[in-house]
Amino acid sequence: MLHRQLQNALEEIFGEKFVTSALKDCKIAHDVLYGRPNEFKQAILKFGKLNYREEHTGYVENLDNDLKIALICSLLHNDTRELVSELGLNYL
């Protein structure tokens, strides 16, 4: 149930189509985690500190699509969450 609530919240922030598409493109998320770990760290830390939906929506507007995909997959996709853990990129 918690997973579904998180997915619903992310769909409101990023849009349902984008979240669905992102979960199919987890390879992009993995590429970001390997190639841009510092940018991912900054994005996930900032995203986690925001409190209101409007703040989240405004913040993600300025992220490139690959970083958005990495953010979504790190929160919803099991293999990507495991990779985040393996790489020591757990920041939330």
N, C-alpha and C positions, 0 to 999 in steps of 0.2 A: 504494500500500500504506500509506503514511504517513497519507493521508487516511482510509482505512478504520480504522486504529488509533485515530486521533483521534476519529472518529465513535463507535467502540465505547466509548472512554473516556467520552465525553460522554453516551452512552446509559446507562452505568452510574451516572453522576452525576445526570442529570436524568430518566432513564427513557426507554425506547425510544419510547413513544407521544408523549411531549412533544417529543423531538428531531425525530421525523417531522413532527409538527404544526408545530413552529417553522420548519422548512425550507419549509413551504408558506405561511407567514405572513411572508415576508421584508419586506413593506411595513411591518409593525409595527417591524421592526428598523430600517428606514430612517427611520421617524418618530422613533424614539429617538435615532438618530445625529444627526439634524438638530435635534431639540427639546431633547435632554438630553445634550449631549456631555460635560459635566463628570461627570455621574452614570455615563455609560458608561465614561469614563476611569477613575474610581475603581473601578468593578466589574471591569474587565479587568485593571487593575494588581494588585488584591488577588487575583483569581482566578489570575493568573500567578505570584504569589509563593508560593502554597500548594503543598505537596509531596505530601500524601497524599490518597487518594481520600476518606477520611472527612472531612478538612478541607474539600475541595471541596464535598462533599455538604452539610455543615453550613453552609457559607457561602451556597450558592445557595438554601437554604431561606428565607433572609431577604430575597431579592430579589423584586421584583414580577415578574409573568409577562412583561411587555413587555421588561424589562431582561434577563431570562433568554433571551428570543427573540433579542434583539440580540447577546448574548454568543455564543449558538450559531451564529447566522448569520454573525457576523464571523469565526468560525473555520472554517465549513464551506461557506458559500454564496458562490460566486465573485463574483456581482454585489455582494453586500454587502461582501465583502473589498475589492473595487475602490473602493467608496464610502468605506470606512474610510480607505483610502490617499489618495483624492482630498481628503477632508476633513482630512487630516493627523492622524488619530486612531490611528496605528500606535503602540501602546505596548508590544507584546510583541516 
